[in-house]
């Protein structure tokens, strides 16, 4: 998904999509959006689920982690 298609999403990594009423996951290093096997954007109802997916999708050391 191109960057100009998602300006309504706010946040870092885990973003809430107000139009779809769900959370989306983005790799902030590469700019890539997490998609399902079908190619559609992955959506999460709960922030915790989206956050867990983001931690696996964007792998890099975070403050306090080794």
C-alpha positions as CSV (number, residue, x, y, z in Angstrom):
1,X,0.0,0.0,0.0
2,X,1.4,3.4,-1.0
3,X,2.1,6.0,1.7
4,X,-0.4,8.4,0.1
5,X,-3.2,5.9,0.6
6,X,-3.0,5.8,4.4
7,X,-2.6,9.4,5.8
8,X,-5.5,8.9,8.1
9,X,-3.6,6.3,10.2
10,X,-1.9,7.8,13.3
11,X,0.6,6.3,15.7
12,X,3.9,4.4,15.5
13,X,3.9,0.8,14.3
14,X,0.4,0.0,15.5
15,X,-2.0,2.4,14.0
16,X,-5.7,2.8,14.4
17,X,-7.7,3.0,11.2
18,X,-10.8,5.1,12.0
19,X,-12.5,4.3,8.7
20,X,-12.3,0.5,9.2
21,X,-12.5,0.7,13.1
22,X,-9.5,-1.5,13.5
23,X,-5.7,-1.5,14.2
24,X,-3.2,-1.8,11.4
25,X,0.5,-2.8,11.7
26,X,3.4,-1.0,9.9
27,X,7.1,-1.7,9.9
28,X,8.4,1.8,10.5
29,X,11.9,0.8,9.3
30,X,10.8,-0.4,5.8
31,X,7.5,1.4,5.5
32,X,5.8,-1.9,4.7
33,X,2.3,-2.7,6.0
34,X,1.5,-6.1,7.5
35,X,-0.7,-8.0,5.0
36,X,-2.6,-11.4,5.1
37,X,-1.6,-14.2,2.7
38,X,-4.3,-12.9,0.4
39,X,-2.5,-9.6,0.1
40,X,-5.1,-7.5,2.0
41,X,-4.1,-5.3,4.9
42,X,-4.1,-7.2,8.2
43,X,-6.6,-5.8,10.7
44,X,-6.8,-6.3,14.4
45,X,-9.8,-5.6,16.8
46,X,-7.6,-5.4,19.9
47,X,-4.5,-3.3,20.4
48,X,-2.7,-6.1,22.3
49,X,-3.0,-8.4,19.3
50,X,-1.8,-5.8,16.9
51,X,1.1,-4.9,19.2
52,X,2.2,-8.5,19.4
53,X,2.1,-8.8,15.6
54,X,4.1,-5.6,15.3
55,X,6.8,-6.9,17.6
56,X,7.3,-9.9,15.3
57,X,6.9,-7.9,12.1
58,X,9.4,-5.1,13.0
59,X,12.3,-6.8,14.6
60,X,15.0,-4.5,16.0
61,X,16.4,-3.8,19.5
62,X,14.2,-1.5,21.5
63,X,15.2,0.5,24.6
64,X,15.6,-1.9,27.5
65,X,15.7,-5.0,25.2
66,X,18.7,-7.1,24.3
